[in-house]
Amino acid sequence: MIKAIFFDLDDTLLWDQKSVKEAFVATCKVAEERYGVDAKQLEEAVREAARNLYTSYEFYPFTQMIGINPFEGLWGNFIDDHDDFKKMKEMVPAYRKDAWTAGLKAMGVNDADFGLELAERFPKERRKLPFVYEESFKILDRLKEDYRLLLLTNGSPDLQKTKLDITPELVPYFDQIVISGDFGRGKPDPTIFEHALDLMSVQKDEVLMVGDNLMTDILGANRAGIKTVWINRHDKVRNEVVPSYEITHLEELFPLLEELKSN
């Protein structure tokens, strides 16, 4: 019998991709107005520069283990208590400036001062633009009546707490919040799922893990022997990772939970 539901945060309950996209749109528009560059092309150029720079840093393997993507590096502060986070905190101001300056350069604009201006603007825009899927609160309201809820998210504690600070309505739904940067390993490592089971005092067969990412949420929970629900809102093609269940909208959790009750 299912007693608890574990939820991923980014792009499961919070629409992080949209927040990042809208922050890029707002920031790149400034460059379009200043230099006449194409805002969409600049966004692509900055994203590419950010990815390339990010993989070149010595802390990159750590970010892979914890689960922090290059675009979080463009707005996170990483004021966390760990040597690798301290390295990130030192490096991110230059990383942001370099990513935006390289993106501008790819568009034929050589202006490092303006690169810095955009680098400082992007985090402000991202903080102003938290998006939550419209169904998230309604679903959590209903689930909270019958199930204990845990939030299991990859990332820097400081950054994930910032996301929750700007959407404070989400926090009270959860009995526990587990952030990979606090724990020391991220999804898909099965130990973070086992840690979550211990915190909630539940067995693996009493839990469902709901998440959008096959390679972290689903793979990790599968490895820990937890039933998985892949929320596939955008009709992605499944890879070799097989979830227990696949849904396209969080509303579909309710018939699924009814079915599991009767089994």
Backbone bond lengths (Angstrom), bond angles and torsions (degrees), N, CA, C in turn:
res aa  C-N    CA-C-N  psi(-1)  N-CA   C-N-CA  omega(-1)  CA-C   N-CA-C  phi
1 M - - - 1.471 - - 1.533 110.17 -
2 I 1.318 115.84 135.68 1.476 120.12 -178.80 1.531 109.66 -79.01
3 K 1.347 115.04 124.64 1.462 120.42 179.24 1.527 112.37 -111.31
4 A 1.347 115.44 -24.78 1.473 119.22 -174.98 1.526 110.31 -140.24
5 I 1.311 114.63 150.72 1.472 120.36 176.51 1.521 108.18 -124.94
6 F 1.334 115.20 127.47 1.452 122.01 176.21 1.523 107.86 -97.89
7 F 1.325 116.39 130.15 1.465 120.82 178.96 1.528 110.61 -115.79
8 D 1.305 115.58 137.73 1.462 121.72 163.47 1.538 106.97 -72.57
9 L 1.333 116.47 160.68 1.473 120.02 -179.97 1.532 112.15 -99.01
10 D 1.346 116.18 -65.82 1.468 120.82 -171.20 1.520 112.00 -69.95
11 D 1.315 115.42 123.41 1.460 124.44 177.76 1.531 112.88 66.01
12 T 1.348 114.97 18.09 1.463 121.59 168.17 1.529 108.43 -117.73
13 L 1.341 116.49 -53.78 1.476 121.98 174.69 1.525 111.06 -107.22
14 L 1.338 115.15 -44.61 1.476 121.35 175.28 1.522 108.41 -93.61
15 W 1.318 116.50 135.93 1.473 120.05 179.65 1.535 108.18 -90.83
16 D 1.338 114.50 74.70 1.461 120.62 -173.77 1.529 112.04 -64.69
17 Q 1.320 116.55 -41.86 1.471 119.36 -178.23 1.529 111.29 -58.28
18 K 1.317 116.00 -38.50 1.479 119.51 178.85 1.534 110.31 -68.36
19 S 1.336 117.03 -40.61 1.466 119.90 178.73 1.521 111.01 -60.98
20 V 1.332 116.29 -44.14 1.471 120.58 178.87 1.529 110.25 -64.57
21 K 1.330 115.91 -44.29 1.470 121.26 -179.72 1.532 110.45 -59.08
22 E 1.328 116.20 -47.89 1.473 120.01 -177.62 1.539 111.31 -66.87
23 A 1.334 116.52 -33.49 1.471 119.63 176.51 1.528 110.48 -66.89
24 F 1.328 116.52 -39.10 1.470 120.56 174.96 1.531 110.77 -63.03
25 V 1.322 116.51 -45.48 1.474 121.07 -179.44 1.529 110.43 -57.13
26 A 1.346 115.26 -48.92 1.478 120.17 -177.60 1.525 111.34 -64.19
27 T 1.341 116.47 -39.85 1.471 120.44 -176.83 1.531 111.10 -74.59
28 C 1.320 116.19 -42.00 1.479 119.92 -178.33 1.530 111.75 -68.92
29 K 1.339 115.53 -25.82 1.471 119.53 177.57 1.535 110.73 -62.63
30 V 1.326 115.51 -34.78 1.475 120.50 178.47 1.536 109.40 -61.59
31 A 1.339 115.73 -41.00 1.470 120.21 179.49 1.524 110.84 -69.54
32 E 1.325 115.68 -35.61 1.470 119.76 178.00 1.528 109.26 -63.29
33 E 1.330 115.73 -42.43 1.474 119.51 -179.91 1.534 111.54 -69.06
34 R 1.327 116.72 -36.32 1.462 120.46 -176.45 1.532 111.97 -77.10
35 Y 1.338 115.46 -46.02 1.468 118.90 -170.60 1.535 114.45 -119.57
36 G 1.329 116.41 -2.49 1.467 118.73 -179.65 1.520 114.01 73.50
37 V 1.351 117.43 16.06 1.469 118.80 178.28 1.526 109.37 -76.31
38 D 1.322 116.29 157.54 1.457 121.26 177.68 1.537 108.33 -75.64
39 A 1.324 116.42 118.84 1.477 120.81 -174.13 1.525 111.96 -60.27
40 K 1.348 117.03 -40.39 1.475 120.11 -178.51 1.514 111.25 -66.27
41 Q 1.334 115.43 -42.20 1.473 119.07 179.97 1.530 110.49 -66.85
42 L 1.322 116.70 -37.05 1.464 119.82 178.08 1.532 109.88 -64.01
43 E 1.316 116.80 -43.17 1.472 120.12 178.05 1.529 110.60 -55.51
44 E 1.338 116.06 -47.83 1.472 119.70 179.62 1.519 111.39 -61.09
45 A 1.344 115.98 -41.49 1.469 120.53 -178.71 1.534 110.78 -65.42
46 V 1.333 116.88 -40.36 1.469 120.33 179.82 1.530 110.24 -69.37
47 R 1.328 116.13 -41.89 1.476 119.28 177.88 1.531 110.43 -58.52
48 E 1.319 115.90 -44.58 1.478 119.73 -178.86 1.531 110.54 -65.41
49 A 1.335 116.22 -45.09 1.471 120.21 179.02 1.528 110.22 -60.92
50 A 1.327 116.41 -41.18 1.466 120.55 -179.74 1.526 110.71 -62.64
51 R 1.333 116.31 -45.52 1.475 119.72 179.52 1.525 110.66 -59.74
52 N 1.336 116.01 -46.47 1.469 120.39 -176.96 1.526 111.67 -64.70
53 L 1.315 116.64 -44.37 1.468 120.43 179.48 1.535 110.76 -63.86
54 Y 1.301 115.53 -44.96 1.468 122.43 -174.53 1.529 111.38 -57.32
55 T 1.341 115.32 -43.43 1.468 118.95 -177.88 1.525 112.14 -71.01
56 S 1.334 117.85 -13.79 1.466 120.66 -176.76 1.532 113.08 -87.50
57 Y 1.342 117.85 -10.42 1.460 120.05 -174.86 1.526 111.63 -84.48
58 E 1.338 115.01 152.42 1.472 118.98 -178.16 1.531 111.73 -66.38
59 F 1.335 117.21 -23.97 1.467 118.49 -179.89 1.531 112.65 -84.64
60 Y 1.335 117.49 1.33 1.473 119.76 -176.56 1.536 112.60 -56.70
61 P 1.357 119.56 -46.42 1.475 118.16 179.12 1.537 112.43 -57.91
62 F 1.331 116.33 -35.86 1.465 120.72 177.27 1.533 110.27 -63.80
63 T 1.335 116.92 -43.28 1.473 119.47 179.99 1.533 110.79 -64.34
64 Q 1.335 116.23 -31.27 1.465 120.20 177.00 1.531 110.16 -67.67
65 M 1.332 115.78 -41.77 1.465 120.63 -177.45 1.533 111.07 -68.51
66 I 1.340 116.76 -37.90 1.468 121.57 -177.79 1.529 110.68 -85.98
67 G 1.342 116.42 -28.83 1.461 120.84 179.38 1.520 112.85 90.08
68 I 1.342 116.27 60.27 1.474 121.30 179.28 1.521 107.49 -122.24
69 N 1.324 117.57 117.90 1.463 118.97 -173.63 1.538 111.80 -88.73
70 P 1.335 116.68 165.81 1.476 120.10 -175.37 1.527 113.57 -57.62
71 F 1.333 117.63 -31.42 1.472 119.88 -174.57 1.525 110.75 -78.35
72 E 1.349 116.15 -24.43 1.468 119.03 172.17 1.523 109.49 -69.09
73 G 1.340 115.40 -32.40 1.465 119.95 174.98 1.514 113.02 -63.99
74 L 1.327 116.62 -22.65 1.471 120.16 -179.85 1.537 112.42 -78.99
75 W 1.344 117.33 -9.48 1.470 116.73 178.32 1.524 114.67 -140.33
76 G 1.333 118.55 -10.42 1.464 120.49 179.68 1.529 111.74 -79.08
77 N 1.336 116.29 154.15 1.478 120.84 178.41 1.524 112.97 -101.46
78 F 1.343 117.06 -24.15 1.470 122.85 175.57 1.526 113.23 56.59
79 I 1.327 115.50 44.63 1.474 119.04 177.80 1.530 108.39 -87.54
80 D 1.331 114.70 59.06 1.462 121.64 -175.94 1.523 109.61 -110.87
81 D 1.323 114.74 157.47 1.461 120.01 -173.21 1.536 111.09 -91.57
82 H 1.290 116.31 79.67 1.465 122.09 177.61 1.520 105.93 -161.99
83 D 1.329 117.26 142.38 1.474 119.68 -175.03 1.518 112.49 -55.71
84 D 1.340 116.40 -42.12 1.475 118.38 -178.16 1.529 111.37 -69.14
85 F 1.337 117.27 -35.49 1.463 119.01 175.52 1.531 110.13 -65.47
86 K 1.333 116.00 -36.51 1.468 119.00 178.30 1.528 110.56 -63.58
87 K 1.342 115.93 -39.47 1.481 119.82 176.25 1.526 110.07 -63.11
88 M 1.336 115.93 -41.85 1.467 119.76 179.37 1.526 110.66 -63.02
89 K 1.338 115.47 -43.56 1.461 119.63 -179.00 1.534 110.79 -58.72
90 E 1.340 115.52 -40.67 1.473 119.71 178.68 1.522 111.84 -67.37
91 M 1.325 115.55 -36.31 1.462 120.44 -170.90 1.529 113.85 -86.84
92 V 1.342 117.81 -28.62 1.475 117.48 -170.05 1.527 115.50 -62.70
93 P 1.343 121.25 -33.84 1.473 116.76 178.34 1.535 112.07 -59.54
94 A 1.337 116.37 -42.60 1.474 120.30 178.51 1.530 110.15 -69.15
95 Y 1.330 116.38 -39.27 1.477 120.71 178.98 1.527 110.94 -58.42
96 R 1.334 115.71 -47.10 1.468 119.61 -179.47 1.521 110.94 -61.85
97 K 1.329 114.62 -49.13 1.464 118.98 -178.65 1.532 110.35 -60.17
98 D 1.342 116.40 -45.47 1.469 120.85 -177.66 1.532 111.47 -65.00
99 A 1.334 116.86 -39.66 1.475 119.91 -179.63 1.533 110.70 -64.49
100 W 1.329 116.43 -46.09 1.468 119.86 -179.39 1.531 111.18 -69.69
101 T 1.335 116.76 -38.12 1.470 120.18 179.80 1.528 110.28 -66.78
102 A 1.351 116.20 -40.68 1.478 120.10 178.45 1.526 110.63 -66.09
103 G 1.346 116.12 -38.80 1.473 119.59 177.32 1.515 111.34 -61.95
104 L 1.337 116.30 -43.94 1.475 120.71 177.29 1.526 110.47 -61.55
105 K 1.338 115.64 -42.82 1.468 120.95 -178.36 1.529 110.73 -60.26
106 A 1.329 115.29 -40.33 1.474 120.15 178.54 1.529 110.92 -62.49
107 M 1.325 116.27 -22.89 1.469 121.67 178.51 1.536 111.02 -95.25
108 G 1.331 116.07 6.52 1.470 120.00 177.69 1.517 114.19 86.11
109 V 1.344 117.09 15.91 1.466 120.69 -179.75 1.529 108.46 -113.16
110 N 1.319 116.62 116.76 1.463 120.44 -178.45 1.531 108.25 -106.31
111 D 1.323 116.95 90.34 1.462 120.72 -174.10 1.534 109.26 -150.82
112 A 1.344 115.65 88.96 1.473 120.58 -176.34 1.523 111.77 -65.36
113 D 1.329 117.68 -33.02 1.473 120.02 179.19 1.532 110.41 -64.27
114 F 1.331 115.12 -41.17 1.464 119.59 178.47 1.538 109.83 -69.80
115 G 1.340 116.37 -34.91 1.471 120.57 174.45 1.520 110.60 -57.11
116 L 1.327 116.04 -43.30 1.471 121.20 178.24 1.529 110.65 -65.00
117 E 1.321 116.18 -41.31 1.477 120.11 179.97 1.535 110.81 -60.43
118 L 1.341 115.58 -44.03 1.471 119.63 179.17 1.529 110.54 -68.33
119 A 1.334 116.00 -38.71 1.475 121.01 179.58 1.524 111.09 -60.85
120 E 1.323 116.44 -34.41 1.469 119.97 179.50 1.524 112.05 -82.86
121 R 1.314 115.45 -24.03 1.470 119.39 -179.96 1.537 111.80 -76.49
122 F 1.342 116.32 -39.25 1.470 120.92 -174.72 1.541 112.34 -54.65
123 P 1.357 120.07 -48.21 1.476 118.84 179.52 1.526 113.05 -60.38
124 K 1.333 116.52 -35.96 1.476 119.62 178.99 1.527 110.12 -65.11
125 E 1.341 115.72 -43.00 1.473 119.55 179.28 1.530 110.09 -64.21
126 R 1.346 117.26 -41.54 1.471 120.42 -178.41 1.531 110.41 -63.47
127 R 1.312 116.90 -39.71 1.468 119.90 -179.51 1.529 112.31 -67.91
128 K 1.335 115.61 -27.68 1.469 119.95 -179.31 1.528 111.78 -79.01
129 L 1.329 116.69 -12.03 1.468 120.09 -167.04 1.524 113.28 -123.10
130 P 1.338 117.86 60.73 1.466 117.46 175.20 1.531 110.17 -82.16
131 F 1.311 116.67 127.68 1.470 120.40 176.58 1.522 108.93 -115.67
132 V 1.323 115.29 131.99 1.465 121.59 174.01 1.520 105.88 -115.35
133 Y 1.337 117.35 138.37 1.474 118.91 176.59 1.518 108.93 -57.76
134 E 1.323 115.69 139.21 1.472 118.64 -172.04 1.518 112.43 -59.77
135 E 1.336 117.50 -27.87 1.472 118.62 -177.17 1.529 113.34 -85.73
136 S 1.337 118.18 -12.31 1.475 120.36 -170.30 1.524 113.20 -53.63
137 F 1.332 117.47 -51.18 1.473 119.81 -174.94 1.524 111.83 -66.92
138 K 1.337 115.23 -39.60 1.461 119.90 -179.29 1.536 110.32 -62.58
139 I 1.312 115.50 -42.70 1.471 121.15 -179.54 1.531 110.01 -65.95
140 L 1.335 115.92 -46.77 1.468 119.86 -179.09 1.522 111.47 -63.56
141 D 1.331 116.71 -37.35 1.470 120.81 176.83 1.526 110.98 -55.97
142 R 1.316 115.11 -46.97 1.474 119.83 -177.24 1.530 111.60 -71.68
143 L 1.318 116.15 -42.16 1.466 119.43 -177.81 1.526 112.03 -65.80
144 K 1.324 115.85 -36.62 1.466 121.48 -175.24 1.526 111.35 -60.42
145 E 1.332 116.74 -25.64 1.471 120.20 -179.92 1.530 112.12 -65.78
146 D 1.346 116.02 -33.45 1.471 119.70 -171.40 1.534 115.37 -118.83
147 Y 1.322 115.78 -14.06 1.477 118.49 -174.20 1.519 110.50 -133.35
148 R 1.339 114.85 152.40 1.465 119.62 171.20 1.517 107.58 -87.33
149 L 1.317 116.26 141.46 1.466 120.61 -172.39 1.523 110.85 -119.87
150 L 1.336 114.48 139.29 1.463 121.32 176.78 1.522 108.62 -130.49
151 L 1.314 116.20 139.49 1.462 122.18 176.91 1.526 107.76 -101.57
152 L 1.320 116.03 125.30 1.473 121.61 -176.74 1.521 108.29 -124.65
153 T 1.334 115.72 104.68 1.465 119.28 -170.78 1.525 111.69 -129.04
154 N 1.321 115.28 138.78 1.458 120.80 172.88 1.521 109.70 -80.33
155 G 1.332 116.36 147.34 1.459 119.05 171.64 1.519 113.84 138.09
156 S 1.323 114.03 -178.74 1.467 122.29 176.27 1.526 108.75 -73.76
157 P 1.338 117.95 132.75 1.472 118.80 178.48 1.529 112.14 -54.10
158 D 1.325 116.92 -43.71 1.468 119.99 -178.83 1.534 111.12 -60.59
159 L 1.330 116.06 -43.90 1.465 119.30 -176.35 1.536 111.39 -72.61
160 Q 1.334 116.98 -42.76 1.467 118.79 -179.58 1.532 110.29 -66.57
161 K 1.351 116.25 -35.60 1.470 118.79 176.96 1.531 110.74 -68.85
162 T 1.330 116.56 -32.71 1.473 119.82 175.40 1.529 109.58 -62.68
163 K 1.343 116.71 -43.72 1.475 120.06 178.49 1.531 110.18 -60.19
164 L 1.331 115.95 -39.85 1.468 119.35 179.63 1.527 111.72 -74.20
165 D 1.335 116.96 -31.70 1.478 120.40 176.88 1.527 111.31 -63.66
166 I 1.349 116.13 -35.37 1.472 118.23 -178.25 1.535 112.07 -89.09
167 T 1.340 116.28 -2.74 1.479 121.07 169.25 1.534 107.29 -133.65
168 P 1.347 117.26 62.56 1.470 120.73 -169.75 1.521 113.89 -63.83
169 E 1.336 117.18 -17.82 1.478 119.86 -178.58 1.526 111.68 -64.63
170 L 1.354 117.56 -22.87 1.466 119.89 -177.21 1.530 112.94 -72.26
171 V 1.329 116.44 -35.99 1.468 121.24 -167.10 1.539 113.97 -58.57
172 P 1.346 119.43 -44.71 1.472 118.85 -174.02 1.528 114.75 -63.47
173 Y 1.301 118.11 -16.73 1.470 119.87 -179.89 1.527 112.72 -69.18
174 F 1.334 117.11 -21.39 1.462 119.53 -167.32 1.528 112.85 -104.55
175 D 1.343 114.17 131.98 1.465 120.39 175.34 1.525 110.34 -69.75
176 Q 1.330 115.77 -34.55 1.463 121.16 179.71 1.526 109.10 -143.09
177 I 1.325 115.52 148.32 1.472 121.24 173.60 1.527 107.38 -126.01
178 V 1.319 115.99 120.70 1.466 121.55 -178.38 1.522 108.47 -113.63
179 I 1.334 116.15 123.81 1.466 122.01 -179.80 1.526 108.02 -116.43
180 S 1.319 116.51 129.36 1.470 120.14 -172.57 1.521 112.95 -57.37
181 G 1.334 117.74 -36.97 1.461 120.56 -179.11 1.523 113.29 -64.78
182 D 1.339 116.40 -25.95 1.472 120.55 173.55 1.524 110.62 -75.99
183 F 1.322 114.44 -40.85 1.465 119.92 -174.82 1.536 112.21 -74.99
184 G 1.336 115.48 -34.35 1.474 119.47 178.81 1.513 114.20 106.12
185 R 1.306 117.31 -9.41 1.471 122.42 173.97 1.522 107.73 -145.32
186 G 1.341 115.26 151.88 1.463 118.78 -177.95 1.521 112.66 -114.29
187 K 1.319 115.67 168.06 1.466 120.50 170.63 1.538 107.34 -57.42
188 P 1.296 121.75 136.35 1.466 128.91 16.75 1.531 116.04 -95.68
189 D 1.311 119.19 16.68 1.462 119.68 178.11 1.534 108.98 -61.36
190 P 1.332 117.78 123.87 1.480 119.10 -175.68 1.523 113.44 -63.89
191 T 1.354 117.53 -21.54 1.471 118.57 -175.60 1.527 112.48 -65.54
192 I 1.335 117.79 -29.17 1.479 118.85 179.14 1.536 110.38 -71.22
193 F 1.336 116.13 -30.87 1.472 120.18 175.93 1.532 109.90 -71.75
194 E 1.341 116.09 -39.40 1.468 119.83 177.97 1.528 110.95 -64.49
195 H 1.332 115.09 -37.47 1.471 120.82 175.83 1.540 110.09 -61.84
196 A 1.325 116.29 -42.52 1.469 120.99 178.87 1.531 110.88 -63.58
197 L 1.329 117.43 -40.89 1.472 121.32 177.25 1.528 110.37 -60.18
198 D 1.341 116.00 -44.02 1.476 120.48 179.69 1.532 111.00 -61.89
199 L 1.339 115.90 -44.35 1.468 120.00 -179.19 1.527 111.68 -59.34
200 M 1.320 115.36 -36.72 1.475 120.08 -176.33 1.528 112.28 -92.88
201 S 1.342 116.89 -3.42 1.477 121.73 -177.90 1.528 111.77 53.10
202 V 1.329 115.60 47.63 1.469 120.68 178.05 1.530 109.45 -127.11
203 Q 1.327 114.53 158.35 1.469 120.93 175.42 1.527 109.56 -88.56
204 K 1.336 115.45 159.01 1.478 119.15 -176.52 1.528 112.88 -60.68
205 D 1.349 117.02 -30.25 1.471 118.00 -178.73 1.534 112.35 -83.73
206 E 1.350 116.83 4.11 1.476 120.84 178.41 1.536 111.66 -104.94
207 V 1.341 115.38 12.34 1.472 120.10 -171.59 1.524 111.31 -130.40
208 L 1.332 114.73 147.44 1.479 121.93 166.43 1.521 107.23 -116.76
209 M 1.333 117.27 137.77 1.475 121.94 172.26 1.518 108.02 -106.00
210 V 1.325 116.62 124.66 1.468 121.83 -179.68 1.526 108.78 -112.29
211 G 1.325 117.07 123.81 1.460 119.38 179.20 1.512 112.20 -161.46
212 D 1.330 115.38 165.24 1.474 120.65 -175.67 1.524 112.74 -97.37
213 N 1.352 117.35 -11.67 1.456 119.41 -170.89 1.527 110.80 -109.15
214 L 1.324 115.37 114.80 1.468 120.24 -178.98 1.519 112.39 -62.27
215 M 1.351 116.14 -37.27 1.465 120.26 -172.28 1.527 113.70 -82.69
216 T 1.331 117.68 -11.20 1.470 119.68 178.01 1.532 110.16 -120.05
217 D 1.330 117.07 -66.21 1.469 121.52 -176.48 1.523 112.02 -60.71
218 I 1.314 115.76 -51.65 1.473 120.13 -171.34 1.520 111.15 -78.68
219 L 1.321 116.65 -48.04 1.468 120.58 179.80 1.535 110.54 -58.65
220 G 1.338 116.55 -46.35 1.465 120.38 -177.59 1.520 112.52 -64.32
221 A 1.338 116.64 -45.30 1.466 119.93 179.76 1.527 110.80 -67.01
222 N 1.325 116.71 -38.79 1.468 120.17 174.88 1.529 110.33 -55.96
223 R 1.333 114.84 -45.95 1.476 119.69 -178.65 1.522 111.76 -63.21
224 A 1.337 115.68 -30.53 1.474 119.94 -179.43 1.528 111.98 -87.59
225 G 1.337 116.76 0.53 1.458 120.61 178.28 1.515 114.48 78.72
226 I 1.350 115.61 22.17 1.476 121.58 -179.21 1.527 108.98 -100.24
227 K 1.329 116.36 138.94 1.475 119.76 176.39 1.528 109.86 -64.60
228 T 1.333 115.77 142.20 1.464 119.66 -173.04 1.526 111.80 -123.11
229 V 1.337 113.79 144.48 1.467 121.40 174.80 1.523 107.21 -123.44
230 W 1.322 115.10 114.87 1.469 120.56 178.89 1.523 108.89 -90.96
231 I 1.333 116.67 116.53 1.465 120.23 175.25 1.523 107.56 -88.29
232 N 1.306 115.32 109.40 1.464 122.46 -174.31 1.530 108.61 -115.15
233 R 1.336 115.01 79.31 1.468 119.96 -174.91 1.525 112.78 -73.09
234 H 1.329 116.28 -25.81 1.469 119.12 -169.44 1.530 112.95 -111.34
235 D 1.332 114.74 24.24 1.464 120.28 174.02 1.531 111.81 55.13
236 K 1.320 115.77 44.92 1.474 120.02 177.06 1.522 108.93 -72.82
237 V 1.313 115.30 152.51 1.460 120.18 176.64 1.527 107.87 -84.46
238 R 1.330 115.61 130.70 1.457 119.54 -178.54 1.528 110.73 -71.05
239 N 1.331 116.48 143.79 1.464 120.40 175.50 1.528 108.85 -95.56
240 E 1.324 116.77 -150.52 1.479 119.18 -175.93 1.527 113.29 -74.90
241 V 1.353 117.19 -11.21 1.474 120.19 179.53 1.533 108.73 -82.29
242 V 1.330 115.51 125.60 1.470 119.82 -174.66 1.534 109.92 -109.37
243 P 1.350 117.21 115.55 1.470 119.20 176.20 1.528 110.41 -76.84
244 S 1.330 116.13 159.93 1.477 118.96 174.45 1.524 109.80 -65.97
245 Y 1.343 115.80 -37.88 1.467 121.90 -178.21 1.514 109.03 -142.35
246 E 1.326 115.97 153.67 1.471 121.26 176.40 1.525 108.39 -129.01
247 I 1.341 115.95 132.49 1.462 120.81 177.62 1.531 108.95 -131.20
248 T 1.320 116.43 161.84 1.470 120.20 178.68 1.530 111.53 -110.80
249 H 1.333 116.46 -9.14 1.464 121.76 -177.72 1.525 107.24 -151.35
250 L 1.321 117.37 142.85 1.467 120.07 -176.96 1.529 113.43 -62.14
251 E 1.332 117.59 -24.65 1.475 121.37 176.78 1.535 111.16 -55.13
252 E 1.339 115.24 -30.24 1.471 119.82 -176.34 1.525 112.40 -69.33
253 L 1.322 117.30 -7.48 1.471 119.98 176.11 1.529 111.46 -64.39
254 F 1.334 116.71 -33.01 1.470 118.96 -172.41 1.530 112.99 -68.01
255 P 1.349 119.17 -49.63 1.468 117.43 175.76 1.531 112.22 -62.30
256 L 1.313 115.66 -33.30 1.466 120.41 178.77 1.532 110.66 -64.33
257 L 1.328 116.87 -44.78 1.461 120.39 178.56 1.533 111.92 -66.03
258 E 1.341 116.51 -35.23 1.471 120.36 175.91 1.531 110.55 -62.91
259 E 1.318 114.20 -43.27 1.481 120.58 179.41 1.534 110.18 -61.58
260 L 1.343 116.31 -41.94 1.464 120.35 -179.14 1.525 111.57 -68.28
261 K 1.335 117.11 -29.77 1.470 121.17 177.04 1.537 110.66 -65.66
262 S 1.340 114.80 -38.52 1.463 118.56 -174.65 1.541 112.78 -82.97
263 N 1.339 116.57 -11.61 1.474 118.94 -179.56 1.525 111.05 -75.58
